[in-house]
């Protein structure tokens, strides 16, 4: 089952890589090659479908292409009807709100008097995108915008006024606008109309292309890593025991190793499930955002889905490596060795402890396994030990024991806007002392009341009524 799940994850990673490359790979290659320059002798029809740069020098009308969802007063994209004096035709250039100021200023300057225009920046706006033929509603919007063009209206209203012609149409820019207006009927009858969406390559925005390709690349990397692990992960690594060969402590660590390995396998399986849920949850989250902001289905597929997969995979990998760091049996055993050495510093004490635990029957063992952790221990004839998944060690010398105290601890903590209830069951051990102690010498906590009772029953069985018991 574990191998089957690993194969499914590997195939899904490959499917994501291939799918996202199919969505944005062609556009990415065009983006890397860079836009072509539109040749002086090249018509719009000949350049149709090419990713190119275009110098928009004479914008004469504008139309709001798109507003931000939920904000009808904020423009997201604006289209400008631009006159091309070389081809004597109109072209429609669509720009985002970040760039529309440049074309707006240029169009305003074209309507100024000659002496004012001479002081203005009249450099053309350079757009880059794929040249596409216009059809349907888009073409109607262009024609409506031209009908409302203030530049064309002003020329037509002053056509017979020589003074106005000298003031507004006597320079290079004014003469081109005048020629355009004089031949307007013929230009409006052009057979085909074309548009360039600035920053859009074959229907995809540059940012969307990069997100799509990064998602494809990261998914491909995961596929390669997963494929290698499928073929190279079958051999089980031998775990080094943190004890001298032939010693009792070596036997002790060999005794506890099976449950440590069990925890590591469980934690990795759980981590794998959580990573899968994290990726799926991230995709659903971003798709819902796309639906709420009312973007097109194409935008959801080309941007929101790959963004969700990319962020989900990155977070999943980070979480997986954190889980993997917690699931190294050798690391846990080393922590246990340090914990035991802290309580029993001498080698002789450690050997006596190991011997006591190794000769204790299984009926004296106790433990607890939850979604978040695992512990395992035994109540020996003298030494009692509880070993935690995170390396913490609880070790009690029953010959020094004076009091055992149990307590159920409950309360609530705030998690965001909600209050979460918690409850745990503690067993505290106090050594004999001439003066009362405020804190215990050792303690162990359980999530289950039954596990607390089991440990207390084993302790009573070992020491009987030779120690004081206090139930809180």
C-alpha positions, 0 to 999 in steps of 0.5 A: 500500500505504501509503495502504491501511494508513492507511485500515485504521487509520482505519477501525479507529479509527472501529470502536473509537469506535463499538463502545465508545460502543455498550457504554457510551454509554447508561450514560454519558448516565445518569451525566451526567444524574445519579440520580433520587430514588425518590419516596415514592409510587413503588413498586419496580416503577414505578422498575424500570430507573431509575438512582436514589438510595436511602436504605438505613436498615434493613439486617437481613441480609447475604450475601457476593456476591463474593470476590476471585479467588485470595483466598477470605478477602477479600470484594469485594462484599457484599449487604445485605437492607434493609427499606423501611418506606415500601413495607413490602418488602425490597430488596437493596443490593450494595456494594463492600468500600470502602463495606460498613462503613457498612451493616455498622455500621448493621445492628450498631447496629439490634441494640443496646439503645435507650440504646446506639443513641441514641449511634450514627450511624443515618443511612441509607446512600445508594446509587446505581445501577440498580434491577433485578428479582431472579431465580434464585440471587440471590433464594435468597441473599436468603432464606437471609440472612434465615433467618440474620438475627440481628436477626429471630432475636433479636426472635422469641426475645424476642417475649413478653418485655416487658423486652426489648421496652422495652430493644430495640424501644421507640424509632423504629428498634426499632418499625420492626424490630418491625413488620417482624418481625410482618408478616414472612410477608406481606413474604416473600411479596412478588411481586417482589424488587429490587436496587440495585448501588451504583455500577453503572449498567445493569450497568456500574460507574462506573469501567468506564463512564469507561474505555469512554467515554475509549477511545471518545473517544480513538479518535474523535479518532484517527479525525478526525486520520487522516481529515484526514491522508488528505485533506490528506497527499497534498501533499509539503512542500518541504524547505528546503536549509540552504545558500546558493542556488547554492553547492556545499553546496546541491548537496551537500544536494540530492545527499543528500536522496533517501536522507534522505527514504527513511529518513524514509518507512521510519521512519514505516512502521516506526513505524506497524507498531509502533504497531499491534502496541503497541495489539494487544499492550496489548489482549491483555495486559489481556484475559489479565489479565481471564481470569486473575482470572476476571472475566465476559465482560461485564467483559472487554468493558466494561473490559479491552478498552477499557482495553487499547485506550486505553493502547495508543493513548496509548502508540502516539501518544507513540511515533508522535510520537517517530518522526515527530520523528526522521523530519523530513528538514529537521531531519536536513539541518540537523544534517548542516550543523552537523556538517560546519561543526564539522569544516570551519568555513570556507565555502571548505573546505565548498565544496571538500568539496562539490565533491569529493563531487559529482564522485565517481562512485556506485561510491565510495558505501557505506551500511548500512540496518538496522531501527534506523538508516541511513547513507550515504556516499562516499569522495571523492578527498580527503574521505570522508563518512558521514552518519547518520540521526540527524544525526551526520557522519563526515568524513575529510580523507584528506590528513591520514590516517596510520592506519586501524584496524578492529575487531570489538567484541562482548560481552553486556549484561544486559536484565532477567533475560536477557543479550543478545549484541551485535556491531559492526564499527568503522573508525577513522581517525587523522590524522598526528601527532608523538606517538601518539594514544590515540583516533581522530580519526573513526570509523564503526561497522557492524552488518555485517562486509561493510559494514566490508570495503566501506569498507576496500576503498574506502579502500585504493583511494584511498590505497593503502599510503600509510597504516598499516593495523591489523586488530584 
